[in-house]
Amino acid sequence: MQSHEAAAREFVQIIVDAVNDAGPSGIPSGLMYTAVMPVVTIDTYNYIINALVRHGKIRQSHYVLYPAKI
């Protein structure tokens, strides 16, 4: 059984990978949230997205998530 920390890291990486896979067109943040809402609250989701933006892992503009590097 994996630790909570390892599961959280994996979850965050899945979000980054999905955004990167979306490419330069990006992915609407609401669409991403609908995919993860069974596992996280909206507050937790927003916290994760804001942290990823702050740390330069992804970009966000007008509720669309984009890869950090295009």
N, C-alpha and C positions, 0 to 999 in steps of 0.2 A: 504494500500500500504506500503510495507516495505522500510526502508531507504536504501540508497546506501551502507552505512557501513554494515548493516545487510546482504544485498545481497552479498557484497564482502566476508564477513565472511563465509556465506553459500557456496559460490563458492569455496573458498579455502578448506573448509572442505570436499566438494565433491571430490576434487582432492586427498586429503589425504586418504579418504575412498576408492577411486578407486585403489590407489597404494597399500593400505593395503589388499584390496580384491584380488589383483593380486598375493599376496603371495611371497614366496621366489624366484620365477622365474622372478618377476618384470614385468614391462610393458614398452615397448619402448616409450621414450619421444615423438617421432614424432607421434606415434599412439594416445597418449593422446592429443597432440596438435590438431590433426585432429578432435577430438571429441569436442574441445572447440573453434576452430577457428571462428565459426560464432559469438562468443561473445567477444573474446579478440584478440588483435594483438599479433604477435609473440614476440614483445618486452615486452608486459605486461605479457605474459605467461612465458617467461624466467625470468622476475623479480620475479614472484610468485614462480616458481620452485626454483630459487636461494635462496629466502628468506626461503622457507620451509626446504631446505637443511641446510642453516646456523643455523636455529633454531632447528635442530634435529628432525623435523617431518617426513622427508623422507631421503633416501640416493640416490645418483646418481653415476653411473659408466658407462662410455662409452655410454652415451645417453640412459641408461636404468634406470628407476626409481624403487626403492625398498622400502619396509617398513623400518622404522627406527629400529624396533625391529623384529627379526625373531624368 
